[in-house]
Amino acid sequence: MMNPYKIIISPVMTEKTTAQKAESNTVTFKVHIDASKHDIREAVTRIFKVKVEDVRTIRLKGKPKRMGRFIGRRPHWKKAVVKLAQGEKIPYFEGA
């Protein structure tokens, strides 16, 4: 397994993820593109000391972007939706 701090890149805080956190106790992270569900589960457990119930992953394609006449692309990335066990909370997301 990779270093847990290299697997979890950043939290994804949007209106949809905030609503999911409130109603179904799930948090969303931007994760390393090569991380498996098992790696993500272990990383969240080690970093935040919580029990993970389920992990769902989504691979997202980078959007094409233009700078004048030059066309480029933002990088592809991976998102993980982590469902926490009943009664578990990550304190960093409270009050957000």
Backbone hydrogen bonds, N-H to C=O, Kabsch-Sander energy under -0.5 kcal/mol:
donor,donor_aa,acceptor,acceptor_aa,energy
6,K,3,N,-1.9
7,I,3,N,-1.1
8,I,4,P,-1.9
9,I,7,I,-0.8
9,I,30,K,-2.5
10,S,30,K,-1.6
12,V,28,T,-2.4
13,M,11,P,-0.7
14,T,12,V,-0.7
18,T,14,T,-2.0
19,A,15,E,-2.0
20,Q,16,K,-2.2
21,K,17,T,-2.0
22,A,18,T,-1.7
23,E,19,A,-2.3
24,S,20,Q,-2.5
25,N,21,K,-0.9
26,T,20,Q,-0.8
27,V,82,V,-2.5
29,F,80,A,-2.5
30,K,10,S,-3.9
31,V,29,F,-0.6
31,V,78,K,-2.4
32,H,7,I,-2.1
35,A,32,H,-1.6
40,I,36,S,-2.3
41,R,37,K,-2.5
42,E,38,H,-2.3
43,A,39,D,-2.4
44,V,40,I,-2.5
45,T,41,R,-2.1
46,R,42,E,-2.5
47,I,43,A,-2.7
48,F,44,V,-2.1
49,K,45,T,-1.2
52,V,50,V,-0.5
53,E,83,K,-2.9
54,D,83,K,-1.6
56,R,81,V,-2.3
58,I,79,K,-2.7
60,L,58,I,-0.6
60,L,77,W,-3.2
65,K,72,G,-1.9
67,M,70,F,-2.7
70,F,67,M,-1.6
72,G,65,K,-3.6
74,R,63,K,-2.6
77,W,60,L,-2.3
78,K,31,V,-0.8
79,K,58,I,-3.1
80,A,29,F,-2.7
81,V,56,R,-3.2
82,V,27,V,-3.2
82,V,80,A,-0.7
83,K,54,D,-3.0
83,K,81,V,-0.6
84,L,25,N,-2.5
84,L,82,V,-0.6
85,A,51,K,-2.5
88,E,85,A,-2.0
93,F,90,I,-1.7
94,E,91,P,-0.8
96,A,93,F,-1.3
